[in-house]
């Protein structure tokens, strides 16, 4: 793994900060000029309600609603951008679209607004993708997400609180998991293949493996080469050249 795999960039802070700031600007615009953006939310199974798939994540009911979504977005978007830089924008864009579409299909006949659906997309994607990779840093990130936001799982059920859009939560959770199946793991999380694991690996040609026999026993190849070394002694007499070959051996007296 290279150090550049986890290189910090300004977008790790800039992306979540800009996204959350944009949400607060929309809310300020809403209360400052008394606009009613609620009707731009998702209204299930109504053609005009399809616009909410794009607009609903940016509309919030009140300050408490906006604040409760802002903190998780700052944390989760930063984690996504740092650990999954190539997958960040596809997860955000497709997460908003598909979670909104599922909400439009299964939701109650009411306006569904807020960025909580995207939050569930991020929680689900980061958790399941980390487990799927088996890479220790991403698995640790998955457990951190569970520690911080594991209690959110209860809000995908209607019995907990009918005042919230549990359909949007459930849609986001499902969408995040499905996205993990379509996007491959980061390059740094792929298993390392060593030279001796390659199919074309020849132990006899390897500088290290040649010191071991087929049973894994160490063989002193340098000593063996010295024992089998051949020394050529050449000398001349008056009639012909004579070549003697002496093989060195270790003999005990």
C-alpha positions in Angstrom: 0.0 0.0 0.0 1.3 3.4 -0.9 1.0 6.5 1.2 -0.9 8.2 -1.5 -3.8 5.8 -1.0 -4.7 7.8 2.1 -3.5 11.2 1.1 -5.5 13.9 2.7 -7.0 16.5 0.3 -9.0 19.6 0.8 -12.1 18.0 -0.5 -12.3 15.7 2.5 -13.3 18.8 4.5 -14.6 21.0 1.7 -17.2 18.6 0.3 -19.1 17.9 3.5 -18.8 21.6 4.6 -20.1 22.9 1.2 -22.9 20.3 1.2 -24.1 21.2 4.7 -23.7 24.9 4.1 -25.8 24.6 1.1 -28.6 23.0 3.2 -28.5 25.9 5.7 -28.6 28.5 2.9 -31.7 26.8 1.5 -33.3 26.8 4.9 -32.4 30.5 5.5 -33.8 31.3 2.1 -37.0 29.5 3.0 -37.7 31.3 6.2 -36.3 34.7 5.1 -38.6 34.9 2.1 -41.4 32.7 3.5 -41.2 30.1 0.7 -43.1 26.9 1.1 -40.7 24.2 -0.2 -42.6 21.3 1.4 -44.6 20.7 -1.7 -41.3 20.1 -3.5 -40.8 17.0 -1.4 -41.5 13.4 -2.5 -45.2 12.6 -2.7 -45.5 8.9 -3.3 -47.1 7.5 -6.4 -48.0 10.9 -7.7 -46.4 12.2 -10.9 -45.8 15.7 -9.6 -44.2 14.1 -6.5 -41.4 12.7 -8.6 -39.7 16.2 -8.4 -39.0 15.4 -4.7 -36.5 12.7 -5.7 -34.1 15.6 -6.6 -35.3 18.3 -4.2 -36.3 16.5 -1.0 -32.8 16.0 0.5 -32.3 19.8 0.6 -35.6 20.6 2.3 -36.1 20.6 6.1 -39.0 21.2 8.3 -37.3 23.2 11.1 -33.9 24.0 12.7 -34.0 20.8 14.8 -34.5 18.7 11.7 -31.7 20.5 9.9 -29.3 20.3 12.8 -29.9 16.6 13.4 -29.0 15.9 9.8 -26.1 18.3 9.5 -23.7 16.6 12.0 -24.0 13.0 10.5 -23.6 14.5 7.0 -20.3 16.2 8.0 -18.9 13.1 9.6 -20.1 10.5 7.0 -19.3 12.6 3.9 -15.8 13.2 5.2 -15.3 9.5 5.9 -16.6 8.6 2.5 -14.4 11.1 0.7 -11.3 10.0 2.5 -11.6 6.2 2.4 -13.6 5.9 -0.9 -12.5 8.8 -3.0 -13.4 7.3 -6.4 -16.8 6.1 -5.2 -17.8 9.3 -3.4 -19.8 11.2 -6.1 -21.5 8.1 -7.6 -22.6 7.0 -4.1 -24.0 10.5 -3.4 -25.8 11.0 -6.7 -27.2 7.5 -7.2 -27.9 7.3 -3.5 -30.2 10.4 -3.7 -31.9 9.2 -6.9 -32.6 5.6 -6.0 -33.4 6.1 -2.3 -35.9 8.8 -3.5 -37.4 6.6 -6.1 -37.9 3.7 -3.6 -39.5 6.2 -1.2 -41.8 7.4 -4.0 -42.9 3.8 -4.5 -43.3 2.6 -0.9 -44.0 5.8 1.0 -47.2 6.9 2.7 -49.3 9.6 1.0 -47.5 12.5 2.5 -44.7 14.8 1.7 -41.3 13.3 2.5 -38.5 15.7 3.0 -35.0 15.9 4.6 -31.5 14.5 4.0 -32.0 11.5 6.4 -32.4 9.2 3.4 -28.9 10.1 2.2 -27.6 9.7 5.7 -28.9 6.1 5.7 -27.3 5.5 2.2 -23.9 6.6 3.6 -24.2 4.6 6.8 -25.2 1.5 4.9 -22.6 1.8 2.2 -19.7 2.5 4.5 -20.7 -0.3 6.9 -21.3 -3.1 4.3 -18.5 -2.1 2.0 -16.0 -2.2 4.8 -17.1 -5.7 5.8 -17.0 -6.9 2.2 -13.5 -5.8 1.6 -12.1 -7.5 4.7 -9.4 -4.8 4.8 -8.6 -4.0 8.4 -8.9 -0.2 8.1 -12.2 -0.3 6.3 -13.5 -2.9 8.7 -12.5 -0.6 11.6 -14.4 2.2 9.9 -17.4 0.0 9.6 -17.4 -0.7 13.4 -16.9 3.0 14.1 -20.1 3.7 12.0 -21.9 1.1 14.0 -20.7 2.6 17.3 -21.8 6.1 16.3 -25.0 5.5 14.3 -26.0 1.9 14.9 -29.1 3.0 16.8 -30.4 4.5 13.6 -31.4 1.0 12.4 -34.5 1.1 14.6 -35.9 4.1 12.5 -36.4 2.0 9.4 -39.4 0.4 11.2 -42.8 2.1 11.2 -43.6 1.2 14.8 -40.8 3.3 16.3 -42.0 6.8 15.2 -44.8 7.4 12.7 -43.9 11.1 12.6 -40.7 10.4 10.7 -40.3 9.1 7.2 -39.2 5.6 8.0 -39.8 4.8 4.4 -37.1 7.2 3.4 -34.8 5.6 6.0 -35.5 2.1 4.7 -35.0 3.2 1.1 -31.7 4.8 1.9 -30.5 1.7 3.8 -31.4 -0.6 1.0 -29.8 1.7 -1.6 -26.5 1.9 0.3 -26.3 -1.9 0.5 -27.1 -2.4 -3.2 -24.5 0.2 -4.2 -21.8 -1.8 -2.4 -22.5 -4.7 -4.9 -21.9 -2.5 -7.9 -18.8 -0.6 -6.9 -15.5 -2.5 -6.5 -13.3 -2.1 -3.5 -10.6 0.6 -3.5 -7.3 -0.5 -5.0 -5.5 -0.3 -1.7 -8.0 -2.8 -0.1 -7.3 -5.6 -2.7 -5.4 -8.6 -1.5 -1.7 -8.4 -2.1 -0.4 -11.1 -4.4 3.2 -12.0 -3.6 5.7 -13.4 -6.2 5.6 -16.9 -4.7 1.8 -16.9 -5.1 1.9 -16.3 -8.9 1.2 -19.4 -11.1 4.4 -18.8 -13.1 6.6 -18.7 -10.0 9.7 -21.0 -10.2 11.4 -21.7 -6.8 14.6 -22.7 -8.5 15.0 -19.2 -10.0 14.2 -17.3 -6.8 17.1 -16.1 -4.8 15.5 -16.9 -1.5 13.5 -20.1 -2.3 16.5 -21.9 -3.8 17.9 -22.3 -0.3 15.1 -24.7 0.6 14.3 -28.2 -0.8 10.9 -29.6 -1.7 10.2 -30.5 1.9 11.0 -27.0 3.2 14.3 -27.9 4.7 17.1 -25.4 4.6 19.9 -26.2 2.2 23.3 -24.4 2.4 23.7 -24.0 -1.4 27.0 -22.0 -1.0 28.6 -24.9 0.9 27.3 -27.4 -1.6 28.7 -25.4 -4.4 32.1 -25.3 -2.7 32.0 -29.1 -2.2 31.3 -29.7 -5.8 33.6 -27.1 -7.2 35.9 -28.4 -9.9 39.5 -27.0 -10.0 41.3 -27.3 -13.3 45.1 -27.7 -13.0 47.0 -27.4 -16.3 50.7 -28.0 -16.8 53.0 -28.8 -19.7 55.7 -31.3 -20.2 57.9 -31.6 -23.2 55.6 -34.0 -25.1 52.0 -33.0 -24.5 49.6 -30.9 -22.4 48.1 -32.7 -19.5 44.8 -31.6 -17.9 44.0 -32.8 -14.4 40.6 -32.2 -12.9 40.4 -32.3 -9.1 37.1 -32.4 -7.3 37.2 -30.9 -3.9 35.5 -32.9 -1.2 35.2 -32.7 2.5 36.6 -35.9 4.0 36.9 -36.6 7.7 40.1 -38.4 8.9 
